[in-house]
Amino acid sequence: MAVARLKGDPRIGITGMRKRIFPDGDTMKEKVHKLVQQLVEVERFKFYKDVDINSLMAMAPIGVSGGRGVKDKETWHLIEDLAKAAGASIGSSRPAAETLKYVPVQRYVGMSGQKFKGNLYFAIGISGAIQHLKGIKDASRIIAINKSKKAPIFSHCDYGIVGDLEEVVPLLIEELNALSKEELTFPYPKIKKAPIPRPSRIGPQYVCLGCGYKYVPEEGNKDADIPPETLFEHLDPEFTCPDCGEAKDRFIKLTFRNN
């Protein structure tokens, strides 16, 4: 599948390392077709028939959620129809449930709401607030559809389509309805998250003499607010081991044959 990738070097964000791939095409129909083709023929995702869209999101292999981008209650039927076509559990962003009242409040997905840990999550018209992203961080793949190319969700998805959901979703439903569906049984086959590529070495690694913690400059240390690609010598002189608190001068340099 020919694709366009989001510009910029992808990082491990709230939802982990994501592919951030945007299917290309001259028309929206072609983009949607390539997306579904990638999911079915390359990634081997399964879609299901006769699934209750109000089933528990935490147990579902597929989730479909809508957000503020769904302009009114009448348009919400597109989210429901997509969930039925995919064999998915339906959810929403918190504002779509609490403020817009498109679904009961107990169906919103997020840090303080439902959690999705299944194979495939569709975020439709959802901008990508942190609390929502934390509720889907364990999804194997995240698909985002939003009309704003600057929506934060696109930095945290595996596949994205920039477009009006009222155009994109009917095309997606049409593609899914043309597929052969399976009966959903538990436990369903779990698809692994995309592997995190090993970064190229940019400098030596250092090991703490106190506890054996290894500082890898290509990775930095998220918990210590040290960004990736920070060399050990560029760390603050007051840096201490994140695990045991030993001072920076209590680290020794690891030597590799090709150093």
FIKOLZA-1660 file (N, C-alpha, C; in steps of 0.1 Angstrom, whole numbers, plus 5000, padded with zeros to 4 digits):
% residues 259
   i   px   py   pz ch aa at
   1 5009 4988 5000  A  M  N
   1 5000 5000 5000  A  M CA
   1 5009 5012 5000  A  M  C
   2 5007 5021 4990  A  A  N
   2 5014 5034 4990  A  A CA
   2 5008 5042 5001  A  A  C
   3 5017 5049 5009  A  V  N
   3 5012 5057 5020  A  V CA
   3 5019 5070 5021  A  V  C
   4 5014 5079 5028  A  A  N
   4 5020 5091 5032  A  A CA
   4 5022 5091 5047  A  A  C
   5 5034 5093 5052  A  R  N
   5 5036 5094 5066  A  R CA
   5 5036 5108 5071  A  R  C
   6 5032 5109 5084  A  L  N
   6 5032 5122 5090  A  L CA
   6 5046 5127 5091  A  L  C
   7 5049 5139 5087  A  K  N
   7 5062 5145 5088  A  K CA
   7 5067 5146 5102  A  K  C
   8 5080 5144 5103  A  G  N
   8 5086 5145 5117  A  G CA
   8 5089 5131 5122  A  G  C
   9 5099 5130 5131  A  D  N
   9 5103 5117 5136  A  D CA
   9 5094 5113 5147  A  D  C
  10 5087 5101 5145  A  P  N
  10 5077 5097 5155  A  P CA
  10 5084 5093 5168  A  P  C
  11 5077 5096 5179  A  R  N
  11 5082 5094 5192  A  R CA
  11 5073 5085 5200  A  R  C
  12 5077 5079 5211  A  I  N
  12 5068 5072 5219  A  I CA
  12 5060 5081 5227  A  I  C
  13 5047 5082 5224  A  G  N
  13 5038 5091 5231  A  G CA
  13 5030 5085 5241  A  G  C
  14 5018 5091 5244  A  I  N
  14 5009 5086 5254  A  I CA
  14 5004 5072 5251  A  I  C
  15 5002 5069 5238  A  T  N
  15 4997 5056 5234  A  T CA
  15 5008 5047 5229  A  T  C
  16 5020 5050 5232  A  G  N
  16 5031 5042 5228  A  G CA
  16 5036 5045 5214  A  G  C
  17 5045 5037 5208  A  M  N
  17 5050 5040 5195  A  M CA
  17 5038 5036 5185  A  M  C
  18 5035 5045 5176  A  R  N
  18 5025 5043 5166  A  R CA
  18 5030 5045 5152  A  R  C
  19 5024 5039 5142  A  K  N
  19 5029 5039 5128  A  K CA
  19 5027 5053 5122  A  K  C
  20 5016 5059 5125  A  R  N
  20 5013 5072 5119  A  R CA
  20 5013 5072 5104  A  R  C
  21 5005 5063 5098  A  I  N
  21 5005 5062 5084  A  I CA
  21 4992 5067 5078  A  I  C
  22 4992 5075 5067  A  F  N
  22 4981 5081 5061  A  F CA
  22 4979 5075 5047  A  F  C
  23 4970 5066 5044  A  P  N
  23 4968 5060 5031  A  P CA
  23 4966 5071 5021  A  P  C
  24 4973 5070 5009  A  D  N
  24 4972 5080 4999  A  D CA
  24 4961 5076 4989  A  D  C
  25 4958 5085 4979  A  G  N
  25 4948 5082 4969  A  G CA
  25 4943 5095 4963  A  G  C
  26 4938 5094 4951  A  D  N
  26 4933 5106 4944  A  D CA
  26 4919 5110 4949  A  D  C
  27 4912 5100 4955  A  T  N
  27 4899 5103 4960  A  T CA
  27 4898 5098 4974  A  T  C
  28 4888 5102 4982  A  M  N
  28 4886 5097 4995  A  M CA
  28 4882 5082 4995  A  M  C
  29 4874 5078 4985  A  K  N
  29 4870 5064 4983  A  K CA
  29 4883 5055 4982  A  K  C
  30 4892 5060 4974  A  E  N
  30 4905 5052 4972  A  E CA
  30 4913 5051 4985  A  E  C
  31 4913 5062 4993  A  K  N
  31 4920 5062 5006  A  K CA
  31 4914 5052 5015  A  K  C
  32 4901 5053 5016  A  V  N
  32 4894 5043 5025  A  V CA
  32 4896 5029 5021  A  V  C
  33 4895 5027 5008  A  H  N
  33 4897 5013 5003  A  H CA
  33 4911 5008 5007  A  H  C
  34 4921 5016 5005  A  K  N
  34 4935 5012 5008  A  K CA
  34 4936 5009 5023  A  K  C
  35 4929 5017 5031  A  L  N
  35 4930 5015 5046  A  L CA
  35 4924 5001 5049  A  L  C
  36 4913 4998 5044  A  V  N
  36 4906 4985 5048  A  V CA
  36 4914 4974 5042  A  V  C
  37 4919 4976 5030  A  Q  N
  37 4928 4966 5024  A  Q CA
  37 4940 4963 5032  A  Q  C
  38 4946 4973 5038  A  Q  N
  38 4958 4971 5046  A  Q CA
  38 4954 4964 5059  A  Q  C
  39 4943 4967 5065  A  L  N
  39 4939 4961 5077  A  L CA
  39 4935 4946 5075  A  L  C
  40 4929 4943 5064  A  V  N
  40 4924 4929 5062  A  V CA
  40 4935 4920 5056  A  V  C
  41 4941 4925 5045  A  E  N
  41 4950 4917 5037  A  E CA
  41 4965 4916 5043  A  E  C
  42 4969 4927 5049  A  V  N
  42 4983 4928 5054  A  V CA
  42 4983 4925 5069  A  V  C
  43 4975 4932 5076  A  E  N
  43 4975 4931 5091  A  E CA
  43 4966 4919 5096  A  E  C
  44 4958 4914 5087  A  R  N
  44 4949 4902 5090  A  R CA
  44 4939 4905 5102  A  R  C
  45 4934 4916 5102  A  F  N
  45 4923 4919 5112  A  F CA
  45 4910 4912 5108  A  F  C
  46 4903 4908 5118  A  K  N
  46 4890 4901 5116  A  K CA
  46 4879 4911 5120  A  K  C
  47 4868 4911 5113  A  F  N
  47 4856 4918 5116  A  F CA
  47 4845 4909 5119  A  F  C
  48 4835 4913 5127  A  Y  N
  48 4826 4903 5133  A  Y CA
  48 4811 4907 5130  A  Y  C
  49 4803 4897 5130  A  K  N
  49 4788 4899 5127  A  K CA
  49 4780 4897 5140  A  K  C
  50 4769 4903 5140  A  D  N
  50 4759 4902 5151  A  D CA
  50 4765 4905 5165  A  D  C
  51 4772 4915 5166  A  V  N
  51 4778 4920 5179  A  V CA
  51 4770 4931 5185  A  V  C
  52 4767 4930 5197  A  D  N
  52 4759 4940 5204  A  D CA
  52 4768 4952 5206  A  D  C
  53 4765 4964 5200  A  I  N
  53 4773 4975 5200  A  I CA
  53 4774 4981 5214  A  I  C
  54 4765 4977 5223  A  N  N
  54 4765 4982 5237  A  N CA
  54 4772 4973 5246  A  N  C
  55 4780 4963 5240  A  S  N
  55 4787 4954 5249  A  S CA
  55 4799 4962 5256  A  S  C
  56 4805 4955 5265  A  L  N
  56 4815 4961 5274  A  L CA
  56 4828 4964 5265  A  L  C
  57 4831 4977 5265  A  M  N
  57 4843 4981 5257  A  M CA
  57 4856 4974 5261  A  M  C
  58 4858 4972 5274  A  A  N
  58 4870 4966 5279  A  A CA
  58 4872 4952 5274  A  A  C
  59 4861 4945 5270  A  M  N
  59 4862 4931 5266  A  M CA
  59 4862 4930 5250  A  M  C
  60 4860 4941 5243  A  A  N
  60 4857 4940 5229  A  A CA
  60 4870 4940 5221  A  A  C
  61 4871 4932 5210  A  P  N
  61 4882 4933 5201  A  P CA
  61 4883 4945 5192  A  P  C
  62 4871 4951 5190  A  I  N
  62 4870 4963 5182  A  I CA
  62 4862 4974 5189  A  I  C
  63 4866 4986 5189  A  G  N
  63 4859 4997 5195  A  G CA
  63 4857 5008 5185  A  G  C
  64 4846 5015 5185  A  V  N
  64 4843 5026 5177  A  V CA
  64 4838 5037 5186  A  V  C
  65 4844 5049 5185  A  S  N
  65 4840 5060 5194  A  S CA
  65 4839 5073 5185  A  S  C
  66 4830 5081 5189  A  G  N
  66 4828 5094 5183  A  G CA
  66 4830 5106 5193  A  G  C
  67 4834 5117 5187  A  G  N
  67 4836 5129 5196  A  G CA
  67 4829 5141 5192  A  G  C
  68 4834 5153 5196  A  R  N
  68 4827 5165 5192  A  R CA
  68 4826 5168 5178  A  R  C
  69 4834 5161 5170  A  G  N
  69 4834 5163 5155  A  G CA
  69 4821 5158 5149  A  G  C
  70 4813 5150 5157  A  V  N
  70 4800 5145 5152  A  V CA
  70 4791 5157 5155  A  V  C
  71 4785 5164 5145  A  K  N
  71 4779 5177 5147  A  K CA
  71 4766 5177 5155  A  K  C
  72 4758 5166 5154  A  D  N
  72 4746 5165 5162  A  D CA
  72 4741 5151 5164  A  D  C
  73 4730 5150 5171  A  K  N
  73 4725 5136 5175  A  K CA
  73 4721 5128 5163  A  K  C
  74 4716 5136 5153  A  E  N
  74 4711 5129 5140  A  E CA
  74 4723 5123 5133  A  E  C
  75 4735 5129 5133  A  T  N
  75 4747 5124 5126  A  T CA
  75 4753 5113 5134  A  T  C
  76 4749 5111 5147  A  W  N
  76 4755 5101 5155  A  W CA
  76 4752 5087 5149  A  W  C
  77 4742 5085 5141  A  H  N
  77 4739 5072 5136  A  H CA
  77 4750 5067 5128  A  H  C
  78 4759 5076 5122  A  L  N
  78 4770 5071 5115  A  L CA
  78 4780 5063 5123  A  L  C
  79 4781 5068 5136  A  I  N
  79 4790 5060 5145  A  I CA
  79 4784 5047 5149  A  I  C
  80 4771 5047 5151  A  E  N
  80 4764 5034 5154  A  E CA
  80 4765 5024 5142  A  E  C
  81 4763 5030 5130  A  D  N
  81 4763 5021 5118  A  D CA
  81 4777 5016 5116  A  D  C
  82 4787 5024 5118  A  L  N
  82 4801 5019 5117  A  L CA
  82 4804 5008 5127  A  L  C
  83 4799 5010 5139  A  A  N
  83 4801 4999 5150  A  A CA
  83 4794 4986 5145  A  A  C
  84 4783 4987 5140  A  K  N
  84 4775 4975 5135  A  K CA
  84 4783 4968 5124  A  K  C
  85 4788 4977 5114  A  A  N
  85 4795 4971 5103  A  A CA
  85 4808 4964 5107  A  A  C
  86 4815 4969 5117  A  A  N
  86 4827 4964 5121  A  A CA
  86 4826 4952 5131  A  A  C
  87 4814 4952 5138  A  G  N
  87 4813 4942 5149  A  G CA
  87 4819 4947 5161  A  G  C
  88 4817 4960 5165  A  A  N
  88 4824 4967 5175  A  A CA
  88 4815 4971 5187  A  A  C
  89 4822 4974 5198  A  S  N
  89 4815 4981 5209  A  S CA
  89 4816 4996 5207  A  S  C
  90 4805 5003 5210  A  I  N
  90 4805 5017 5208  A  I CA
  90 4808 5025 5220  A  I  C
  91 4816 5036 5218  A  G  N
  91 4819 5045 5229  A  G CA
  91 4820 5059 5224  A  G  C
  92 4826 5068 5232  A  S  N
  92 4826 5082 5228  A  S CA
  92 4838 5089 5236  A  S  C
  93 4840 5101 5232  A  S  N
  93 4849 5110 5241  A  S CA
  93 4840 5114 5253  A  S  C
  94 4847 5120 5263  A  R  N
  94 4839 5124 5275  A  R CA
  94 4830 5136 5271  A  R  C
  95 4834 5146 5263  A  P  N
  95 4824 5157 5260  A  P CA
  95 4812 5152 5252  A  P  C
  96 4814 5142 5244  A  A  N
  96 4803 5137 5236  A  A CA
  96 4793 5130 5245  A  A  C
  97 4797 5125 5256  A  A  N
  97 4787 5118 5265  A  A CA
  97 4782 5128 5275  A  A  C
  98 4791 5136 5282  A  E  N
  98 4787 5144 5293  A  E CA
  98 4780 5157 5288  A  E  C
  99 4785 5163 5278  A  T  N
  99 4780 5176 5273  A  T CA
  99 4770 5175 5262  A  T  C
 100 4774 5167 5252  A  L  N
 100 4765 5166 5240  A  L CA
 100 4754 5155 5242  A  L  C
 101 4757 5146 5252  A  K  N
 101 4748 5135 5255  A  K CA
 101 4744 5126 5244  A  K  C
 102 4754 5123 5235  A  Y  N
 102 4751 5114 5224  A  Y CA
 102 4750 5099 5229  A  Y  C
 103 4756 5096 5240  A  V  N
 103 4756 5082 5246  A  V CA
 103 4755 5084 5261  A  V  C
 104 4750 5074 5268  A  P  N
 104 4751 5074 5283  A  P CA
 104 4765 5077 5288  A  P  C
 105 4766 5084 5299  A  V  N
 105 4779 5088 5304  A  V CA
 105 4788 5077 5307  A  V  C
 106 4783 5065 5310  A  Q  N
 106 4791 5054 5313  A  Q CA
 106 4798 5048 5301  A  Q  C
 107 4795 5053 5289  A  R  N
 107 4801 5047 5277  A  R CA
 107 4813 5055 5272  A  R  C
 108 4816 5066 5278  A  Y  N
 108 4828 5074 5273  A  Y CA
 108 4841 5067 5277  A  Y  C
 109 4850 5068 5268  A  V  N
 109 4863 5062 5269  A  V CA
 109 4874 5072 5274  A  V  C
 110 4882 5068 5283  A  G  N
 110 4892 5077 5288  A  G CA
 110 4898 5072 5301  A  G  C
 111 4907 5081 5306  A  M  N
 111 4914 5077 5319  A  M CA
 111 4904 5074 5330  A  M  C
 112 4893 5082 5331  A  S  N
 112 4884 5080 5342  A  S CA
 112 4871 5073 5337  A  S  C
 113 4871 5068 5324  A  G  N
 113 4860 5061 5319  A  G CA
 113 4863 5047 5315  A  G  C
 114 4857 5042 5304  A  Q  N
 114 4860 5029 5299  A  Q CA
 114 4874 5028 5293  A  Q  C
 115 4880 5017 5294  A  K  N
 115 4893 5014 5288  A  K CA
 115 4892 5005 5276  A  K  C
 116 4899 5007 5265  A  F  N
 116 4899 4998 5254  A  F CA
 116 4913 4991 5253  A  F  C
 117 4913 4978 5253  A  K  N
 117 4925 4971 5253  A  K CA
 117 4925 4960 5241  A  K  C
 118 4916 4962 5232  A  G  N
 118 4914 4952 5221  A  G CA
 118 4923 4955 5209  A  G  C
 119 4919 4949 5198  A  N  N
 119 4928 4949 5186  A  N CA
 119 4927 4962 5178  A  N  C
 120 4915 4968 5176  A  L  N
 120 4913 4979 5167  A  L CA
 120 4904 4989 5172  A  L  C
 121 4908 5002 5173  A  Y  N
 121 4900 5013 5178  A  Y CA
 121 4899 5024 5168  A  Y  C
 122 4886 5027 5165  A  F  N
 122 4883 5038 5156  A  F CA
 122 4880 5050 5164  A  F  C
 123 4887 5061 5162  A  A  N
 123 4885 5074 5169  A  A CA
 123 4879 5083 5158  A  A  C
 124 4866 5086 5158  A  I  N
 124 4860 5094 5148  A  I CA
 124 4856 5108 5153  A  I  C
 125 4862 5118 5147  A  G  N
 125 4859 5132 5152  A  G CA
 125 4863 5134 5166  A  G  C
 126 4874 5128 5170  A  I  N
 126 4879 5129 5184  A  I CA
 126 4893 5136 5182  A  I  C
 127 4894 5148 5189  A  S  N
 127 4906 5156 5188  A  S CA
 127 4919 5149 5193  A  S  C
 128 4917 5142 5205  A  G  N
 128 4929 5135 5211  A  G CA
 128 4933 5141 5224  A  G  C
 129 4924 5144 5233  A  A  N
 129 4927 5149 5246  A  A CA
 129 4935 5138 5254  A  A  C
 130 4943 5142 5263  A  I  N
 130 4952 5133 5270  A  I CA
 130 4944 5123 5277  A  I  C
 131 4933 5127 5284  A  Q  N
 131 4925 5117 5292  A  Q CA
 131 4919 5106 5283  A  Q  C
 132 4916 5110 5270  A  H  N
 132 4910 5100 5261  A  H CA
 132 4921 5090 5257  A  H  C
 133 4933 5096 5253  A  L  N
 133 4944 5088 5249  A  L CA
 133 4948 5078 5259  A  L  C
 134 4948 5081 5272  A  K  N
 134 4952 5072 5282  A  K CA
 134 4942 5060 5283  A  K  C
 135 4930 5062 5278  A  G  N
 135 4920 5051 5279  A  G CA
 135 4922 5041 5267  A  G  C
 136 4930 5045 5257  A  I  N
 136 4932 5036 5245  A  I CA
 136 4946 5033 5243  A  I  C
 137 4955 5036 5252  A  K  N
 137 4969 5033 5251  A  K CA
 137 4973 5019 5248  A  K  C
 138 4964 5010 5253  A  D  N
 138 4967 4995 5251  A  D CA
 138 4961 4989 5239  A  D  C
 139 4955 4997 5230  A  A  N
 139 4949 4993 5218  A  A CA
 139 4960 4988 5209  A  A  C
 140 4958 4977 5202  A  S  N
 140 4968 4972 5192  A  S CA
 140 4970 4981 5181  A  S  C
 141 4959 4986 5175  A  R  N
 141 4960 4996 5164  A  R CA
 141 4949 5007 5167  A  R  C
 142 4953 5019 5163  A  I  N
 142 4943 5030 5165  A  I CA
 142 4941 5037 5151  A  I  C
 143 4929 5038 5147  A  I  N
 143 4925 5045 5134  A  I CA
 143 4919 5058 5138  A  I  C
 144 4924 5069 5132  A  A  N
 144 4918 5082 5135  A  A CA
 144 4912 5089 5122  A  A  C
 145 4901 5094 5124  A  I  N
 145 4894 5102 5113  A  I CA
 145 4890 5116 5118  A  I  C
 146 4896 5126 5112  A  N  N
 146 4893 5140 5117  A  N CA
 146 4895 5149 5106  A  N  C
 147 4887 5160 5105  A  K  N
 147 4888 5169 5094  A  K CA
 147 4899 5179 5096  A  K  C
 148 4905 5180 5108  A  S  N
 148 4916 5189 5111  A  S CA
 148 4929 5181 5110  A  S  C
 149 4938 5185 5101  A  K  N
 149 4951 5178 5100  A  K CA
 149 4960 5180 5112  A  K  C
 150 4956 5191 5120  A  K  N
 150 4964 5194 5132  A  K CA
 150 4959 5188 5145  A  K  C
 151 4949 5179 5143  A  A  N
 151 4943 5173 5155  A  A CA
 151 4954 5164 5162  A  A  C
 152 4955 5165 5175  A  P  N
 152 4966 5158 5182  A  P CA
 152 4964 5143 5181  A  P  C
 153 4952 5138 5178  A  I  N
 153 4950 5123 5177  A  I CA
 153 4959 5117 5166  A  I  C
 154 4963 5125 5156  A  F  N
 154 4971 5120 5145  A  F CA
 154 4985 5117 5149  A  F  C
 155 4989 5123 5160  A  S  N
 155 5003 5120 5165  A  S CA
 155 5003 5107 5174  A  S  C
 156 4991 5101 5175  A  H  N
 156 4990 5089 5184  A  H CA
 156 4982 5078 5178  A  H  C
 157 4982 5078 5165  A  C  N
 157 4974 5067 5158  A  C CA
 157 4983 5059 5149  A  C  C
 158 4979 5048 5144  A  D  N
 158 4986 5039 5135  A  D CA
 158 4982 5043 5120  A  D  C
 159 4969 5046 5118  A  Y  N
 159 4964 5050 5105  A  Y CA
 159 4955 5062 5107  A  Y  C
 160 4956 5071 5098  A  G  N
 160 4948 5083 5099  A  G CA
 160 4943 5087 5085  A  G  C
 161 4931 5093 5085  A  I  N
 161 4925 5099 5073  A  I CA
 161 4920 5113 5077  A  I  C
 162 4925 5123 5070  A  V  N
 162 4921 5137 5072  A  V CA
 162 4909 5139 5063  A  V  C
 163 4897 5142 5069  A  G  N
 163 4885 5144 5060  A  G CA
 163 4873 5145 5069  A  G  C
 164 4862 5150 5063  A  D  N
 164 4849 5151 5069  A  D CA
 164 4844 5137 5072  A  D  C
 165 4840 5135 5085  A  L  N
 165 4835 5122 5089  A  L CA
 165 4823 5118 5081  A  L  C
 166 4815 5128 5077  A  E  N
 166 4802 5125 5070  A  E CA
 166 4805 5120 5056  A  E  C
 167 4817 5122 5051  A  E  N
 167 4821 5116 5038  A  E CA
 167 4829 5103 5041  A  E  C
 168 4838 5103 5050  A  V  N
 168 4846 5092 5052  A  V CA
 168 4839 5080 5058  A  V  C
 169 4831 5082 5068  A  V  N
 169 4825 5071 5075  A  V CA
 169 4815 5062 5066  A  V  C
 170 4807 5069 5058  A  P  N
 170 4798 5060 5049  A  P CA
 170 4807 5052 5040  A  P  C
 171 4818 5057 5035  A  L  N
 171 4827 5049 5026  A  L CA
 171 4833 5038 5034  A  L  C
 172 4836 5040 5047  A  L  N
 172 4842 5030 5055  A  L CA
 172 4832 5019 5058  A  L  C
 173 4819 5023 5061  A  I  N
 173 4809 5013 5063  A  I CA
 173 4806 5005 5050  A  I  C
 174 4806 5011 5039  A  E  N
 174 4805 5004 5026  A  E CA
 174 4815 4993 5024  A  E  C
 175 4828 4997 5027  A  E  N
 175 4839 4987 5026  A  E CA
 175 4837 4976 5036  A  E  C
 176 4834 4979 5048  A  L  N
 176 4833 4968 5058  A  L CA
 176 4821 4959 5056  A  L  C
 177 4810 4965 5051  A  N  N
 177 4798 4957 5048  A  N CA
 177 4801 4947 5036  A  N  C
 178 4811 4949 5028  A  A  N
 178 4814 4940 5017  A  A CA
 178 4823 4929 5021  A  A  C
 179 4828 4929 5034  A  L  N
 179 4837 4919 5038  A  L CA
 179 4829 4907 5044  A  L  C
 180 4836 4895 5044  A  S  N
 180 4830 4884 5051  A  S CA
 180 4833 4885 5066  A  S  C
 181 4823 4883 5074  A  K  N
 181 4824 4885 5088  A  K CA
 181 4824 4871 5096  A  K  C
 182 4830 4871 5107  A  E  N
 182 4831 4859 5116  A  E CA
 182 4822 4861 5128  A  E  C
 183 4819 4849 5134  A  E  N
 183 4812 4850 5147  A  E CA
 183 4823 4853 5158  A  E  C
 184 4819 4862 5167  A  L  N
 184 4829 4866 5177  A  L CA
 184 4828 4855 5189  A  L  C
 185 4840 4850 5191  A  T  N
 185 4841 4840 5202  A  T CA
 185 4852 4845 5212  A  T  C
 186 4852 4841 5224  A  F  N
 186 4862 4845 5234  A  F CA
 186 4869 4832 5239  A  F  C
 187 4882 4834 5241  A  P  N
 187 4890 4846 5238  A  P CA
 187 4893 4847 5223  A  P  C
 188 4892 4860 5219  A  Y  N
 188 4895 4862 5205  A  Y CA
 188 4910 4863 5202  A  Y  C
 189 4915 4861 5190  A  P  N
 189 4929 4862 5187  A  P CA
 189 4934 4877 5189  A  P  C
 190 4944 4879 5198  A  K  N
 190 4949 4892 5201  A  K CA
 190 4961 4895 5192  A  K  C
 191 4960 4907 5186  A  I  N
 191 4970 4912 5177  A  I CA
 191 4980 4921 5185  A  I  C
 192 4993 4919 5183  A  K  N
 192 5003 4926 5191  A  K CA
 192 5004 4940 5186  A  K  C
 193 5007 4949 5195  A  K  N
 193 5010 4963 5191  A  K CA
 193 5022 4963 5181  A  K  C
 194 5023 4974 5173  A  A  N
 194 5034 4975 5164  A  A CA
 194 5047 4975 5172  A  A  C
 195 5058 4968 5168  A  P  N
 195 5070 4968 5175  A  P CA
 195 5077 4981 5175  A  P  C
 196 5084 4984 5186  A  I  N
 196 5091 4996 5187  A  I CA
 196 5105 4994 5181  A  I  C
 197 5108 5002 5170  A  P  N
 197 5121 5000 5164  A  P CA
 197 5133 5004 5173  A  P  C
 198 5144 4997 5172  A  R  N
 198 5155 5000 5180  A  R CA
 198 5162 5012 5174  A  R  C
 199 5165 5023 5181  A  P  N
 199 5171 5035 5175  A  P CA
 199 5186 5032 5172  A  P  C
 200 5191 5039 5162  A  S  N
 200 5206 5038 5159  A  S CA
 200 5214 5044 5171  A  S  C
 201 5225 5038 5174  A  R  N
 201 5233 5043 5185  A  R CA
 201 5239 5056 5182  A  R  C
 202 5238 5066 5191  A  I  N
 202 5243 5079 5190  A  I CA
 202 5254 5082 5199  A  I  C
 203 5256 5074 5209  A  G  N
 203 5266 5076 5219  A  G CA
 203 5267 5064 5229  A  G  C
 204 5277 5065 5238  A  P  N
 204 5279 5054 5247  A  P CA
 204 5268 5053 5258  A  P  C
 205 5267 5041 5263  A  Q  N
 205 5257 5038 5274  A  Q CA
 205 5265 5038 5287  A  Q  C
 206 5258 5042 5298  A  Y  N
 206 5265 5042 5311  A  Y CA
 206 5257 5034 5321  A  Y  C
 207 5264 5027 5330  A  V  N
 207 5257 5019 5340  A  V CA
 207 5260 5024 5354  A  V  C
 208 5249 5024 5362  A  C  N
 208 5250 5029 5376  A  C CA
 208 5257 5018 5385  A  C  C
 209 5268 5022 5392  A  L  N
 209 5275 5012 5401  A  L CA
 209 5267 5008 5413  A  L  C
 210 5257 5016 5416  A  G  N
 210 5249 5013 5428  A  G CA
 210 5238 5002 5426  A  G  C
 211 5232 5002 5414  A  C  N
 211 5221 4992 5412  A  C CA
 211 5221 4985 5399  A  C  C
 212 5230 4990 5389  A  G  N
 212 5230 4983 5376  A  G CA
 212 5221 4990 5366  A  G  C
 213 5214 5001 5369  A  Y  N
 213 5206 5008 5360  A  Y CA
 213 5214 5012 5348  A  Y  C
 214 5209 5010 5336  A  K  N
 214 5217 5014 5324  A  K CA
 214 5210 5026 5317  A  K  C
 215 5218 5036 5315  A  Y  N
 215 5213 5048 5308  A  Y CA
 215 5216 5046 5293  A  Y  C
 216 5206 5047 5285  A  V  N
 216 5207 5045 5270  A  V CA
 216 5204 5059 5264  A  V  C
 217 5213 5066 5258  A  P  N
 217 5210 5079 5253  A  P CA
 217 5200 5080 5242  A  P  C
 218 5199 5069 5234  A  E  N
 218 5189 5069 5223  A  E CA
 218 5174 5069 5229  A  E  C
 219 5173 5064 5241  A  E  N
 219 5160 5063 5247  A  E CA
 219 5157 5074 5257  A  E  C
 220 5167 5080 5263  A  G  N
 220 5165 5089 5274  A  G CA
 220 5159 5083 5286  A  G  C
 221 5151 5090 5293  A  N  N
 221 5143 5084 5304  A  N CA
 221 5131 5092 5306  A  N  C
 222 5119 5086 5302  A  K  N
 222 5107 5094 5302  A  K CA
 222 5103 5097 5316  A  K  C
 223 5105 5088 5326  A  D  N
 223 5101 5091 5340  A  D CA
 223 5109 5102 5346  A  D  C
 224 5121 5104 5341  A  A  N
 224 5129 5115 5347  A  A CA
 224 5129 5127 5338  A  A  C
 225 5120 5128 5328  A  D  N
 225 5118 5139 5319  A  D CA
 225 5131 5141 5311  A  D  C
 226 5138 5131 5307  A  I  N
 226 5149 5132 5298  A  I CA
 226 5145 5127 5285  A  I  C
 227 5145 5136 5275  A  P  N
 227 5141 5132 5261  A  P CA
 227 5150 5122 5254  A  P  C
 228 5145 5115 5245  A  P  N
 228 5154 5106 5237  A  P CA
 228 5165 5114 5230  A  P  C
 229 5176 5107 5227  A  E  N
 229 5188 5113 5220  A  E CA
 229 5195 5124 5229  A  E  C
 230 5195 5121 5242  A  T  N
 230 5202 5130 5251  A  T CA
 230 5215 5123 5256  A  T  C
 231 5226 5127 5252  A  L  N
 231 5239 5121 5256  A  L CA
 231 5241 5122 5271  A  L  C
 232 5248 5112 5277  A  F  N
 232 5250 5112 5291  A  F CA
 232 5258 5124 5296  A  F  C
 233 5268 5129 5288  A  E  N
 233 5276 5140 5291  A  E CA
 233 5268 5153 5291  A  E  C
 234 5256 5153 5285  A  H  N
 234 5248 5165 5284  A  H CA
 234 5237 5165 5295  A  H  C
 235 5237 5155 5304  A  L  N
 235 5228 5155 5315  A  L CA
 235 5232 5165 5325  A  L  C
 236 5222 5170 5333  A  D  N
 236 5226 5179 5344  A  D CA
 236 5236 5173 5353  A  D  C
 237 5246 5182 5358  A  P  N
 237 5256 5176 5367  A  P CA
 237 5249 5171 5380  A  P  C
 238 5237 5175 5383  A  E  N
 238 5231 5170 5395  A  E CA
 238 5222 5158 5392  A  E  C
 239 5223 5153 5380  A  F  N
 239 5216 5140 5377  A  F CA
 239 5219 5129 5386  A  F  C
 240 5209 5122 5390  A  T  N
 240 5210 5110 5399  A  T CA
 240 5203 5098 5393  A  T  C
 241 5207 5086 5396  A  C  N
 241 5202 5074 5391  A  C CA
 241 5187 5074 5394  A  C  C
 242 5178 5072 5384  A  P  N
 242 5164 5072 5386  A  P CA
 242 5159 5060 5395  A  P  C
 243 5168 5050 5396  A  D  N
 243 5164 5038 5404  A  D CA
 243 5169 5038 5419  A  D  C
 244 5181 5043 5421  A  C  N
 244 5187 5042 5434  A  C CA
 244 5192 5055 5440  A  C  C
 245 5192 5066 5431  A  G  N
 245 5197 5079 5436  A  G CA
 245 5211 5081 5436  A  G  C
 246 5220 5072 5431  A  E  N
 246 5234 5074 5430  A  E CA
 246 5237 5086 5422  A  E  C
 247 5248 5093 5425  A  A  N
 247 5252 5105 5418  A  A CA
 247 5257 5102 5404  A  A  C
 248 5258 5112 5395  A  K  N
 248 5262 5110 5381  A  K CA
 248 5276 5104 5380  A  K  C
 249 5285 5108 5390  A  D  N
 249 5299 5103 5389  A  D CA
 249 5300 5089 5394  A  D  C
 250 5289 5083 5397  A  R  N
 250 5289 5069 5401  A  R CA
 250 5284 5060 5390  A  R  C
 251 5284 5065 5378  A  F  N
 251 5281 5058 5365  A  F CA
 251 5294 5055 5358  A  F  C
 252 5295 5043 5352  A  I  N
 252 5307 5040 5344  A  I CA
 252 5302 5038 5329  A  I  C
 253 5311 5041 5320  A  K  N
 253 5309 5040 5306  A  K CA
 253 5310 5025 5301  A  K  C
 254 5300 5021 5294  A  L  N
 254 5301 5007 5288  A  L CA
 254 5309 5008 5275  A  L  C
 255 5317 4999 5272  A  T  N
 255 5326 4999 5260  A  T CA
 255 5321 4987 5251  A  T  C
 256 5319 4991 5239  A  F  N
 256 5315 4981 5229  A  F CA
 256 5326 4979 5219  A  F  C
 257 5327 4968 5212  A  R  N
 257 5338 4966 5203  A  R CA
 257 5339 4976 5191  A  R  C
 258 5327 4981 5187  A  N  N
 258 5327 4990 5176  A  N CA
 258 5327 5005 5180  A  N  C
 259 5329 5007 5193  A  N  N
 259 5329 5021 5198  A  N CA
 259 5342 5028 5194  A  N  C
% end
